[in-house]
Amino acid sequence: MQFEHTYKQYDAELEAVRAKVLEMGGLVEQQIVNALEALVTTNPTLAESVIKNDHRVNALEVQVDEDCSHIIARRQPAAGDLRMIMMIVKTITDLERIGDEATKIARVAQKIFESDRMFTPRFAEIKAMVSLVREMLRTSLDAFARLDVSKTVEVARQDEQVDEQFRVAMRQLITFMLEDPRTISMSLEVLFVAKAIERIGDHSKNIAEYVIYMVKGKDVRHTSVEEMERETQ
């Protein structure tokens, strides 16, 4: 009975940590949404709120990291439980970095509002990227919550689409700058935002890869989509 009680308590501790990770994931997704909304609607108040809320993301990372350290010290997990802890620690690192990228976008929004310029940035090129990376993040977090690898390969394929959209946007912005040097400042800011979104896609893909490692025990980082697909079957 004592062992049964200990196992139940251990499972409850792990579930509590996983719940915090999902809370952190929901927060960083909202940060992405708010940062883009601030950018396209010229809302400096919303941009400021994104910047201020970054500390909440950081605080959750610290809490989860400490919880994992305590579990390792008290429970000395092995095999699947140890992989779970490792997956959680890696996941919160990527979520924190996604939060940082959202903050970068909000800072660009602030910079645009504060400057008096002839040209207003065009964000049509990056809206599709944002939609795609949000879907990637949601799918990765759902895979994390369910420990289900069935859609992780889809995330990797979407990351390739995001990379291609970034390259297209970069070529378009370079063309604008060459045709009219007066658009250089605006184009560089849009390019900075597009790069931040592309990095969010990379971090979302990383989370999907950690789920594969947790469930299958296979490290699929730096492998092709085809190799990922084989490992998840």
Number of C-alpha atoms within 10 A of each C-alpha: 6 7 8 9 10 12 13 12 12 16 13 12 15 18 13 13 21 18 14 17 24 17 13 23 25 15 19 27 20 16 28 25 16 20 28 25 16 24 23 14 10 15 18 20 10 21 26 17 16 27 19 11 15 18 14 15 22 18 13 20 22 15 14 21 19 14 18 20 15 12 18 15 10 10 14 11 15 11 9 14 16 16 18 21 23 15 19 24 19 14 26 24 17 20 29 24 18 27 28 23 23 28 26 20 29 29 21 19 27 20 13 19 15 10 8 9 13 9 12 12 17 12 17 10 18 22 13 12 25 20 13 20 27 19 17 29 27 17 20 31 21 17 20 26 15 10 16 17 25 12 16 28 23 17 27 24 15 19 24 15 17 27 18 14 18 20 15 13 22 20 12 14 22 17 12 16 16 11 11 10 10 14 19 17 15 19 25 16 18 23 22 15 24 25 20 19 30 27 19 29 28 22 24 27 26 22 28 29 26 28 28 26 22 24 16 15 14 15 15 20 13 9 9 11 17 11 12 20 17 9 17 18 8
